[in-house]
Amino acid sequence: MEAAGRGAAYFKRGNSFWFAVIILAFGYYTARNGLVHFSSAAGVGAVRCPHRTLRMEEKKKEGSELAGVYFRRGSPVGMVITAVVLGYFTWVAFWPQSIPYQKLGPLGLFSQYLVDNHLVLIRNGYWLAWLIHVGEAVYAMILCNKKGITNGQARLLWFLQTFLFGVASLSVLLAYKPDRHKKK
């Protein structure tokens, strides 16, 4: 029976591992398949459609045909910060016994205090953080609609990126100003 208990604990720990794998695979997929390209000089993004690559400069030339296709990766710094903070938050909320508090300095002491005195609050805060990310992802879909982004693949990428990285992604979408967009 002891082995079954250890297996169940391992499976629970594996959830964080698989979450990290999914996040990294998402970034790899978008970069590898040409869905996101950046010109280092101008910082101009490009999105690849199934038939051709569309650059943002072409959007201005061709008009509203390309208005429905827009995706841009969020700030790498913001994405890394979000992933690290949510990863540490997950660790503190679900596996507090495995954290080396003494090796983390003031962060470790603060985390240990919170775990010892406010574990229920930490877990509720964890789920609240994910609920906020869901809300941000839904708002990203509303913004895609308002800004004329109609391509299904681009909308899915915005949803996933905003769900996983929150404001680091949403800020890029908020800053996007389409040349023309039709209000219904």
N, C-alpha and C positions, 0 to 999 in steps of 0.2 A: 504494500500500500504506500510505502514511503516513496518508491520510484514513481508511482503515479502522481503523487503530490509534487515531486520535483519536476516532472514533465509538464504539469499544468502551470507551474511557476515559470518554467522556461518559455512556454508558449506565450504567457502574458508579457514577459520581457521582450519576446520576439516582436511584439506589436510595434514597439518603438523602432526596432531595426527595420521592419518593413515600411514604416512610415518614412524613414530616412531614405530607403531605397526608392520609394515612389517619388519623393521630392527630387532626388538626384536624377532619376530616369526621366522625369518631366523636363528638367533643364537640358539633359543630354538630347532627348528627342527633339525638342524645339530647335536646338542649335544644329544638330546633326542633319536633320531633314530640311534644312534651309528655311524653316518657318520664321526665323529671326536672324537678320544680318545687320551689322552696324558698320557704317563707314566711319573710321576713326577720325577723319578730318572734320567732317560736318556733323557727325552724330546722327546721320539720317538712317532711318530703319527701312527695311524692305521685307515684304511678306511674299512667300512663294505660293502661288495658286497651283492647282494640279497641272495647268497647261503652260504657265509662264511665270517668270519672276516679275513682281510689280514693285517698282521703286516709288518712294513718296514724291520724287521729282516728277515722275510720269503722271501722277495723280493730278497735278496742276495742269498738265498739258491735255490729258484726255477728258477731264471733267468728272462728272459724278459717277461714271461707270466704276471707278475704283473706290468710291467712298465707302462701300460696304465691306472692304477688306482692309482692316488695320489691326495689327498686333505688334506690340513692342514689349520686350522683356523689361521688367522693373530694375531698379538700381541693385547691382550685385551686393553692395554694402548693406542696404536695407533688407535684402533677402537673407543674407547670412545672419544678420542680427536677429531677424524674426525667427529663423530656424533654430539658432542657438538658444534664444530665450524660451521658445516653446519647448524645445528639447529638454532644457534644464527644468522648466516648469513641470513637464511630464515626469521627469525623474524624481523631483521632490514630491509630487502629488501621489505617485503610485509605488515608488521603491525608495522611500526615505531611509530605510535601514542600510542601503548599499552606498550611500553618499559619504565620501571621506571629508566630513565637515572641517576637521582641523587643517587640512591641506588647502582649503579654499579661502582662508583668511577671514576678513569681515563678512564676505558673502556667505561663507559656511556657517559662521556664528549666527548670522541673521536667519539663514535657512533653518538651522537647528532649532532656534527659538520658535519660529513659525510652525515647524513640524511638531514640536513638543506641546505647544499651546493652542494652535489654531489649525489643525490638520483638516477639519471639516471645511473651514473657510478656504483653505488652499484648494481643496478638491472642487468646491463650488466655483471658485474663481477660475479654475482650469476649464471647467465646462462653459462658464460664462465667456471666457476668451474665445473658445471655439464657436460659440453661438454668435458672438460679434463677427467672427470671420465669415460665418454663413451669411449674416446680414450684409456684410461688405460685398460678398460674391453676388448676392441677389441685386444689390444696388449697382454693381458693375454691369449686370445684364440690363438694368433699366437705363444706365448711361449709354450702353452700346446701342440700345434702341433709339434714344434721343439724339445720339451723335451720328446715326445712320450706318452703324456697323451691322451689316446684315449677313455676312458670310458666317455660316454655321461653325466652321472650324475656328475662325478668329474669335467668335463669341465663346466657344468652349474653352479655348486657351485663356481668354480673359477671366472666365469663371474659375477655372482651376488655379490659375496663378493668383488671383485675388483671394480665393479660399485658403490657399496654402501660405501666402505671404502678406495678406492684409493690405495695410496702407502703403507698403512698399510698391505694390502693384497698382492699387487704386489711384494713387497720386499721378501716375503716368497717364492713366485713362482720363482723369479729371483735367489734366493739362492739355490733352489733345483738343485741338480746335480744327474741325473739318472746314474745308473751304466753302462747301455748300452742303447743307443738309435740309431736308424737307421736313417741315413740321406738319403733323397731321392734325 
